Amino acid sequence: MKALFSTGAAEVFETLPDRVRARALELLDLIVVFPEMYAVRSHGMMAGYHSFTVYPYLFFYSVSSQEIRVAAIIPGRMAQA
């Protein structure tokens, strides 16, 4: 299994501070091994996606049988998304 970024998420990822990018990549390495380690959101516009936080950003991803796809990265102050 591998982790991929959507086009929009990849563009945002490139603008993040180095420490945030490094921590996100560490967590994605774990998620590739344990894809269900974060709960699926049940509310908001990102319902149905898994999410994790690398302060102050929220990363939303989906899981398929072959890949982890990071769909969105938003500032944490938009936690109600």
Protein Blocks (a to p, Z undefined) as FASTA:
>chain_A
ZZdddfklmmmmmmpcfklmmmmmmmmmmmmmmmmlpccdfedjkgoiacddddfbdcdd
dddfkbccdfbdcdfklmmZZ
